[in-house]
Amino acid sequence: MEKNSEMTNVSTVAEFLLLGFSDIRELQLVYATLFFFVYQVALLGNLLIVAVTTLNQRLHTPMYFFLKNLSFIDLCYISTTVPKSIVNSLIGDSSISFLGCVSQLFLLVLFAASEFFVLTAMSFDRCAAICSPLSYELIMNKTACMIMTAVSWLSGCLFGVLFSASTFSLTFCGFNAVQQFFCDVPPLLKISCSEDHVAIDVSVATAIVLDAICFFYIVFSYVRIFSAVLRMPSSEGRAKAFSTCLPHLAVITLFVSTGVFAYLKPPSYSPSSLDLLVSVFYTVVPPTLNPIIYSLRNRDLKAAMGRILKGTIPLHSLWNKMFVSLCE
């Protein structure tokens, strides 16, 4: 790290050092192998969901529209942190450039915020489908779906800009080792020598308020959903509704609880294995579990995936259609 004794501001920091999962070379390779396997599972699962919801006309419904966006976000979200960690473990170099750290934090917050807002939209969609089935098509029309998705992405971009700009407006001097395997706000605040954190405090407070509103709305939606489900005369209908909603609720709970814990827990100035474990649960586990949960509990998705894997759906047109129709 370049350092000027008379000018200790952020411009003197050329790079940061990310925390590895182990200082032992053999264990670093083990963690790299494990992360590579998890990353491949997440990539394959989310790509398959994007593929089947794009190619199968029967799945061009609001629920699968949001699921396709969620899977695309998960692809980007896990790709923001895991590949860099794998490469660092393989080559034995934990450094990340200053601009690389800025970019990683920006993308991390962008995709995390977008995912939470999309999950909120999905809870609204399921609530409308189960509690107001007769007016569902009117409520969840194409325009409404597009607006909710656009708001989710734009909100994510806004929070990404706010968090990255306010974090890197701080002064970094001397110690440059980030106590995390990726650039995130809490470990960066620990190594900042600025005492004034007003900008980042305002950004975090704003995010907490909006997240709390979304979370309470999600809880309210599920209260309505479960009340409606319990009144269903058909046991098969109740089972189908619970199988759709409970995994959704489980993912939201895991994602929100671990993220809140990481951002709001009292700071510790020594490396903690708990911090690493918690960060894995809100950055790596949700993008990996989402496609497994939704595909295993959904007959239509399993059938469509089976046709793709057996080759009855041509894959040569997948790449042209997949991203073009992401917002259709």
Sine and cosine of phi, psi and omega as CSV:
sin_phi,cos_phi,sin_psi,cos_psi,sin_omega,cos_omega
0.00,0.00,0.76,-0.65,0.06,-1.00
-0.95,0.32,0.60,-0.80,-0.08,-1.00
-0.55,-0.83,0.72,-0.70,0.05,-1.00
-0.85,-0.53,0.88,-0.48,-0.10,-1.00
-0.91,0.42,-0.37,0.93,-0.03,-1.00
-0.99,-0.14,-0.15,0.99,-0.08,-1.00
-0.63,-0.78,0.98,0.22,-0.06,-1.00
-1.00,-0.07,0.96,0.27,0.11,-0.99
-0.84,-0.55,-0.05,-1.00,-0.16,-0.99
-0.90,0.43,-0.38,0.92,-0.01,-1.00
-0.93,0.36,-0.32,0.95,0.01,-1.00
-0.99,0.13,-0.19,0.98,-0.03,-1.00
-1.00,0.04,0.92,-0.40,-0.02,-1.00
-1.00,-0.01,-0.44,0.90,-0.04,-1.00
-0.35,-0.94,0.28,-0.96,0.12,-0.99
-0.88,-0.48,0.35,-0.94,0.05,-1.00
-0.93,-0.36,0.85,-0.52,-0.01,-1.00
-1.00,0.05,0.51,-0.86,-0.01,-1.00
-0.98,0.17,0.75,-0.66,0.07,-1.00
-1.00,0.01,0.20,-0.98,0.01,-1.00
-0.99,0.17,-0.23,0.97,0.03,-1.00
-0.29,-0.96,0.47,-0.88,0.10,-1.00
-1.00,-0.02,-0.14,0.99,-0.01,-1.00
-1.00,0.07,0.79,-0.61,-0.10,-0.99
-0.86,0.51,-0.67,0.74,-0.02,-1.00
-0.90,0.44,-0.65,0.76,0.02,-1.00
-0.94,0.34,-0.53,0.85,0.08,-1.00
-0.86,0.50,-0.66,0.75,0.02,-1.00
-0.93,0.38,-0.57,0.82,0.04,-1.00
-0.91,0.42,-0.72,0.69,0.02,-1.00
-0.90,0.44,-0.62,0.78,0.03,-1.00
-0.89,0.45,-0.66,0.75,0.03,-1.00
-0.91,0.42,-0.68,0.73,0.01,-1.00
-0.90,0.44,-0.72,0.69,0.02,-1.00
-0.89,0.45,-0.62,0.79,0.02,-1.00
-0.90,0.44,-0.66,0.75,0.02,-1.00
-0.90,0.43,-0.72,0.69,0.02,-1.00
-0.88,0.47,-0.65,0.76,0.00,-1.00
-0.89,0.45,-0.66,0.75,0.01,-1.00
-0.91,0.41,-0.62,0.78,0.05,-1.00
-0.89,0.46,-0.71,0.70,0.00,-1.00
-0.90,0.44,-0.69,0.73,0.01,-1.00
-0.89,0.46,-0.75,0.66,-0.04,-1.00
-0.89,0.45,-0.72,0.70,-0.03,-1.00
-0.89,0.45,-0.73,0.69,-0.03,-1.00
-0.95,0.32,-0.59,0.81,0.07,-1.00
-0.90,0.44,-0.62,0.78,0.02,-1.00
-0.90,0.43,-0.66,0.75,0.01,-1.00
-0.91,0.42,-0.70,0.72,0.06,-1.00
-0.87,0.49,-0.62,0.78,-0.03,-1.00
-0.92,0.40,-0.77,0.63,-0.09,-1.00
-0.94,0.34,-0.56,0.83,0.02,-1.00
-0.97,0.26,-0.28,0.96,0.07,-1.00
-1.00,0.06,-0.69,0.72,-0.13,-0.99
-1.00,0.08,-0.45,0.89,-0.07,-1.00
-1.00,-0.05,0.92,-0.39,-0.04,-1.00
-0.88,0.47,-0.49,0.87,0.00,-1.00
-0.91,0.41,-0.35,0.94,-0.05,-1.00
-0.99,-0.15,0.23,0.97,0.07,-1.00
-1.00,0.06,0.91,0.42,0.01,-1.00
-0.83,-0.56,0.28,-0.96,-0.02,-1.00
-0.82,0.58,-0.67,0.74,-0.03,-1.00
-0.86,0.51,-0.72,0.69,-0.03,-1.00
-0.98,0.22,-0.42,0.91,0.11,-0.99
-0.88,0.47,-0.74,0.68,0.04,-1.00
-0.93,0.38,-0.60,0.80,0.02,-1.00
-0.90,0.43,-0.63,0.78,0.05,-1.00
-0.89,0.46,-0.69,0.72,0.04,-1.00
-0.90,0.43,-0.65,0.76,0.03,-1.00
-0.88,0.48,-0.68,0.73,0.00,-1.00
-0.92,0.40,-0.62,0.78,0.05,-1.00
-0.91,0.42,-0.66,0.75,0.06,-1.00
-0.88,0.47,-0.68,0.74,0.01,-1.00
-0.88,0.47,-0.62,0.78,0.07,-1.00
-0.84,0.54,-0.73,0.68,-0.01,-1.00
-0.94,0.33,-0.63,0.78,-0.07,-1.00
-0.89,0.46,-0.77,0.64,-0.04,-1.00
-0.95,0.30,-0.45,0.89,0.01,-1.00
-0.96,0.27,-0.22,0.98,0.00,-1.00
-0.96,0.27,-0.51,0.86,-0.13,-0.99
-0.89,-0.45,-0.70,0.71,-0.18,-0.98
-0.92,0.39,-0.74,0.67,-0.01,-1.00
-0.84,0.55,-0.66,0.75,0.03,-1.00
-0.89,0.46,-0.65,0.76,0.02,-1.00
-0.90,0.43,-0.65,0.76,0.02,-1.00
-0.89,0.46,-0.74,0.67,-0.01,-1.00
-0.88,0.47,-0.70,0.72,0.01,-1.00
-0.87,0.49,-0.65,0.76,0.00,-1.00
-0.93,0.37,-0.61,0.79,-0.05,-1.00
-0.94,0.33,-0.66,0.76,-0.06,-1.00
-1.00,-0.07,-0.10,0.99,0.02,-1.00
0.94,0.33,0.45,0.89,0.00,-1.00
-0.83,-0.57,0.88,-0.47,-0.08,-1.00
-0.99,-0.11,0.14,0.99,-0.10,-0.99
-0.98,0.18,0.48,-0.88,0.14,-0.99
-0.64,-0.77,0.71,-0.71,-0.05,-1.00
-0.91,0.42,0.30,-0.95,0.02,-1.00
-0.87,0.50,-0.75,0.67,0.02,-1.00
-0.91,0.41,-0.57,0.83,0.06,-1.00
-0.90,0.44,-0.62,0.79,0.02,-1.00
-0.93,0.37,-0.67,0.75,0.05,-1.00
-0.87,0.50,-0.73,0.68,-0.02,-1.00
-0.89,0.45,-0.66,0.75,-0.03,-1.00
-0.90,0.43,-0.68,0.73,0.02,-1.00
-0.90,0.43,-0.69,0.72,0.01,-1.00
-0.86,0.52,-0.75,0.66,-0.03,-1.00
-0.93,0.36,-0.60,0.80,0.02,-1.00
-0.86,0.51,-0.77,0.64,-0.02,-1.00
-0.93,0.38,-0.65,0.76,0.00,-1.00
-0.83,0.56,-0.80,0.61,-0.08,-1.00
-0.96,0.27,-0.55,0.83,0.04,-1.00
-0.92,0.40,-0.71,0.70,0.01,-1.00
-0.91,0.41,-0.68,0.73,0.02,-1.00
-0.88,0.48,-0.64,0.77,0.01,-1.00
-0.89,0.46,-0.68,0.73,-0.03,-1.00
-0.91,0.42,-0.64,0.77,0.02,-1.00
-0.94,0.35,-0.58,0.81,0.07,-1.00
-0.92,0.40,-0.64,0.77,0.07,-1.00
-0.88,0.47,-0.59,0.81,0.07,-1.00
-0.91,0.43,-0.68,0.73,0.05,-1.00
-0.89,0.46,-0.59,0.81,0.03,-1.00
-0.91,0.41,-0.60,0.80,0.04,-1.00
-0.93,0.37,-0.60,0.80,0.07,-1.00
-0.90,0.44,-0.67,0.74,0.02,-1.00
-0.88,0.48,-0.73,0.69,-0.01,-1.00
-0.92,0.39,-0.59,0.81,0.03,-1.00
-0.90,0.43,-0.69,0.73,0.02,-1.00
-0.91,0.41,-0.63,0.77,-0.04,-1.00
-0.92,0.39,-0.62,0.79,-0.09,-1.00
-1.00,-0.02,-0.62,0.78,-0.07,-1.00
-1.00,0.01,-0.43,0.90,0.00,-1.00
-0.72,-0.69,0.88,0.47,-0.10,-1.00
-0.89,0.45,-0.53,0.85,-0.05,-1.00
-0.95,0.33,-0.52,0.86,-0.01,-1.00
-0.95,-0.30,0.24,0.97,-0.08,-1.00
-0.87,0.50,-0.74,0.68,-0.04,-1.00
-0.90,0.43,-0.51,0.86,0.04,-1.00
-0.96,0.29,-0.66,0.75,-0.01,-1.00
-0.94,0.35,-0.76,0.65,-0.07,-1.00
-0.99,-0.16,0.86,0.51,0.07,-1.00
-0.98,0.18,0.10,-0.99,-0.08,-1.00
-0.87,0.49,-0.65,0.76,-0.01,-1.00
-0.89,0.46,-0.69,0.72,0.00,-1.00
-0.89,0.46,-0.67,0.74,0.01,-1.00
-0.89,0.45,-0.68,0.73,0.00,-1.00
-0.91,0.42,-0.65,0.76,0.00,-1.00
-0.90,0.43,-0.73,0.69,-0.01,-1.00
-0.89,0.45,-0.63,0.78,0.02,-1.00
-0.93,0.37,-0.68,0.73,0.02,-1.00
-0.89,0.46,-0.67,0.74,0.03,-1.00
-0.89,0.46,-0.64,0.77,0.02,-1.00
-0.88,0.48,-0.75,0.66,-0.01,-1.00
-0.92,0.39,-0.70,0.71,-0.02,-1.00
-0.91,0.41,-0.62,0.79,0.05,-1.00
-0.90,0.43,-0.66,0.75,0.05,-1.00
-0.87,0.49,-0.69,0.73,0.04,-1.00
-0.88,0.47,-0.67,0.74,-0.01,-1.00
-0.89,0.46,-0.72,0.69,0.01,-1.00
-0.92,0.39,-0.58,0.81,0.05,-1.00
-0.87,0.50,-0.70,0.71,0.03,-1.00
-0.91,0.42,-0.72,0.70,-0.03,-1.00
-0.87,0.49,-0.74,0.67,-0.08,-1.00
-0.93,0.36,-0.70,0.71,-0.04,-1.00
-0.94,0.35,-0.67,0.74,-0.01,-1.00
-0.91,0.41,-0.70,0.71,-0.03,-1.00
-0.94,0.33,-0.56,0.83,0.01,-1.00
-0.94,0.34,-0.72,0.70,-0.08,-1.00
-1.00,0.02,0.14,0.99,0.23,-0.97
-1.00,0.09,-0.16,0.99,0.03,-1.00
-0.97,0.24,0.24,-0.97,0.03,-1.00
-1.00,-0.06,0.76,-0.65,0.08,-1.00
-0.89,-0.46,0.82,-0.58,-0.03,-1.00
-0.56,-0.83,0.63,-0.78,0.05,-1.00
0.97,0.22,-0.96,-0.27,-0.11,-0.99
-0.92,0.39,0.80,-0.60,-0.06,-1.00
-0.81,-0.58,0.31,0.95,-0.01,-1.00
-1.00,0.02,0.91,-0.42,0.01,-1.00
-0.99,0.12,0.83,-0.56,-0.05,-1.00
-0.99,0.13,0.84,0.55,0.01,-1.00
-0.25,-0.97,0.37,-0.93,-0.03,-1.00
-1.00,0.08,0.11,0.99,0.12,-0.99
-0.48,-0.88,0.21,-0.98,0.01,-1.00
-0.98,0.18,0.87,-0.48,0.01,-1.00
-0.67,-0.75,0.30,-0.96,-0.11,-0.99
-0.89,0.46,-0.80,0.60,-0.07,-1.00
-0.84,0.54,-0.74,0.67,0.01,-1.00
-0.93,0.38,-0.48,0.88,0.05,-1.00
-0.94,0.33,-0.59,0.81,0.05,-1.00
-0.90,0.44,-0.54,0.84,-0.01,-1.00
-0.89,0.45,-0.57,0.82,-0.08,-1.00
-0.99,-0.13,0.02,1.00,0.05,-1.00
-0.98,0.21,0.63,-0.78,0.05,-1.00
-0.98,-0.18,0.26,0.97,0.09,-1.00
-1.00,0.07,0.69,-0.72,0.05,-1.00
-1.00,-0.02,-0.33,0.94,-0.02,-1.00
-1.00,-0.08,0.95,-0.32,-0.01,-1.00
-0.91,-0.42,0.49,0.87,-0.12,-0.99
-0.86,0.50,-0.72,0.70,-0.07,-1.00
-0.88,0.48,-0.75,0.66,-0.03,-1.00
-0.95,0.31,-0.54,0.84,0.06,-1.00
-0.89,0.45,-0.66,0.75,0.03,-1.00
-0.91,0.41,-0.66,0.75,0.01,-1.00
-0.89,0.46,-0.72,0.69,0.00,-1.00
-0.91,0.42,-0.67,0.74,0.01,-1.00
-0.89,0.46,-0.66,0.75,0.04,-1.00
-0.89,0.47,-0.68,0.73,0.02,-1.00
-0.90,0.43,-0.65,0.76,-0.01,-1.00
-0.90,0.43,-0.68,0.74,0.00,-1.00
-0.88,0.48,-0.75,0.66,0.00,-1.00
-0.91,0.42,-0.65,0.76,0.04,-1.00
-0.90,0.44,-0.63,0.78,0.02,-1.00
-0.90,0.43,-0.66,0.76,0.04,-1.00
-0.89,0.46,-0.72,0.70,0.02,-1.00
-0.90,0.45,-0.67,0.74,-0.04,-1.00
-0.91,0.42,-0.70,0.72,0.02,-1.00
-0.91,0.42,-0.57,0.82,0.07,-1.00
-0.91,0.41,-0.64,0.77,0.04,-1.00
-0.88,0.47,-0.71,0.71,0.03,-1.00
-0.88,0.48,-0.70,0.71,0.03,-1.00
-0.87,0.49,-0.67,0.74,0.01,-1.00
-0.88,0.47,-0.67,0.74,-0.03,-1.00
-0.96,0.30,-0.50,0.87,0.12,-0.99
-0.88,0.48,-0.71,0.71,0.04,-1.00
-0.90,0.43,-0.67,0.75,-0.02,-1.00
-0.89,0.46,-0.76,0.64,-0.05,-1.00
-0.92,0.38,-0.54,0.84,0.07,-1.00
-0.90,0.44,-0.68,0.74,0.02,-1.00
-0.93,0.37,-0.61,0.79,-0.02,-1.00
-0.91,0.41,-0.66,0.75,-0.02,-1.00
-0.91,0.41,-0.35,0.94,0.03,-1.00
-1.00,0.02,-0.07,1.00,0.00,-1.00
-0.93,0.37,0.73,-0.68,0.00,-1.00
-0.96,0.30,-0.46,0.89,-0.07,-1.00
-1.00,0.01,0.82,-0.58,0.05,-1.00
-0.93,0.38,-0.52,0.85,0.04,-1.00
-0.92,0.39,-0.64,0.77,0.04,-1.00
-0.91,0.42,-0.64,0.77,0.04,-1.00
-0.90,0.44,-0.68,0.73,-0.02,-1.00
-0.90,0.44,-0.67,0.75,0.00,-1.00
-0.91,0.42,-0.66,0.75,0.00,-1.00
-0.91,0.41,-0.70,0.71,0.01,-1.00
-0.91,0.42,-0.62,0.79,-0.01,-1.00
-0.92,0.40,-0.44,0.90,0.04,-1.00
-0.99,0.13,-0.65,0.76,-0.15,-0.99
-1.00,0.05,-0.60,0.80,-0.07,-1.00
-0.89,0.45,-0.69,0.72,0.07,-1.00
-0.87,0.48,-0.63,0.78,0.05,-1.00
-0.86,0.52,-0.73,0.69,0.00,-1.00
-0.91,0.41,-0.61,0.79,0.00,-1.00
-0.90,0.43,-0.67,0.74,0.01,-1.00
-0.90,0.43,-0.69,0.73,0.01,-1.00
-0.88,0.47,-0.70,0.72,-0.02,-1.00
-0.88,0.48,-0.72,0.69,0.01,-1.00
-0.89,0.45,-0.72,0.69,-0.05,-1.00
-0.89,0.45,-0.75,0.67,-0.08,-1.00
-0.95,0.30,-0.72,0.69,-0.10,-1.00
-0.89,0.45,-0.69,0.72,-0.01,-1.00
-0.95,0.32,-0.60,0.80,0.05,-1.00
-0.90,0.43,-0.69,0.72,0.03,-1.00
-0.90,0.44,-0.67,0.75,0.01,-1.00
-0.87,0.50,-0.69,0.73,-0.03,-1.00
-0.91,0.43,-0.61,0.80,-0.10,-1.00
-1.00,0.04,-0.43,0.90,-0.11,-0.99
-0.95,-0.32,-0.16,0.99,-0.01,-1.00
-0.94,0.33,0.47,-0.89,0.01,-1.00
-0.85,0.52,0.63,-0.77,-0.06,-1.00
-0.92,0.38,0.60,-0.80,0.09,-1.00
-0.85,-0.53,0.74,-0.68,-0.11,-0.99
-0.99,-0.12,0.26,0.97,0.12,-0.99
-0.82,-0.58,0.56,-0.83,-0.02,-1.00
-0.83,0.56,0.67,-0.74,-0.05,-1.00
-0.78,-0.63,0.77,-0.64,0.06,-1.00
-0.92,0.38,-0.45,0.90,0.05,-1.00
-0.91,0.42,-0.64,0.77,0.03,-1.00
-0.87,0.48,-0.68,0.73,0.03,-1.00
-0.90,0.44,-0.69,0.73,-0.02,-1.00
-0.91,0.42,-0.70,0.71,0.01,-1.00
-0.89,0.46,-0.67,0.74,-0.01,-1.00
-0.90,0.45,-0.56,0.83,0.06,-1.00
-0.90,0.44,-0.60,0.80,-0.05,-1.00
-0.95,0.31,-0.38,0.92,0.04,-1.00
-0.95,-0.32,-0.09,1.00,0.05,-1.00
-0.91,-0.41,-0.50,0.87,-0.11,-0.99
-0.94,-0.34,-0.68,0.73,-0.10,-0.99
-0.92,0.39,-0.76,0.65,-0.01,-1.00
-0.85,0.53,-0.73,0.69,0.03,-1.00
-0.89,0.45,-0.41,0.91,0.02,-1.00
-0.99,0.10,-0.62,0.79,-0.05,-1.00
-0.98,0.18,-0.54,0.84,-0.07,-1.00
-0.78,0.62,-0.80,0.60,-0.02,-1.00
-0.91,0.42,-0.55,0.84,0.01,-1.00
-0.92,0.39,-0.73,0.69,-0.02,-1.00
-0.89,0.45,-0.75,0.66,-0.09,-1.00
-0.95,0.32,-0.54,0.84,-0.02,-1.00
-0.98,0.19,-0.63,0.77,-0.04,-1.00
-0.95,0.32,-0.46,0.89,-0.06,-1.00
-0.98,-0.18,0.18,0.98,-0.08,-1.00
-0.76,-0.65,0.90,-0.44,-0.06,-1.00
-0.91,0.40,-0.65,0.76,-0.03,-1.00
-0.90,0.44,-0.68,0.74,0.02,-1.00
-0.91,0.41,-0.67,0.74,0.00,-1.00
-0.89,0.45,-0.65,0.76,0.01,-1.00
-0.91,0.41,-0.69,0.72,0.00,-1.00
-0.92,0.39,-0.64,0.77,0.05,-1.00
-0.90,0.44,-0.63,0.78,0.03,-1.00
-0.87,0.49,-0.64,0.77,0.01,-1.00
-0.93,0.38,-0.60,0.80,0.03,-1.00
-0.93,0.38,-0.71,0.70,-0.04,-1.00
-0.92,0.38,-0.47,0.88,0.04,-1.00
-1.00,0.10,-0.15,0.99,0.06,-1.00
1.00,0.04,0.17,0.98,0.00,-1.00
-0.98,0.19,-0.26,0.97,0.13,-0.99
-0.95,-0.30,0.84,-0.55,-0.05,-1.00
-0.90,0.44,0.78,-0.63,-0.02,-1.00
-1.00,0.01,-0.22,0.98,-0.05,-1.00
-0.92,0.39,-0.36,0.93,0.02,-1.00
-0.99,-0.12,-0.02,1.00,-0.09,-1.00
-0.88,0.47,-0.75,0.66,-0.12,-0.99
-0.92,0.38,-0.51,0.86,0.03,-1.00
-0.95,0.30,-0.59,0.81,-0.08,-1.00
-1.00,0.05,-0.51,0.86,-0.24,-0.97
-0.88,0.47,-0.77,0.64,-0.07,-1.00
-1.00,0.05,-0.44,0.90,0.04,-1.00
-0.90,0.43,-0.63,0.77,-0.06,-1.00
-0.99,-0.11,0.24,0.97,-0.04,-1.00
-0.85,0.53,-0.59,0.81,-0.05,-1.00
-0.95,-0.30,0.26,0.96,0.04,-1.00
-1.00,0.08,0.00,0.00,0.00,0.00
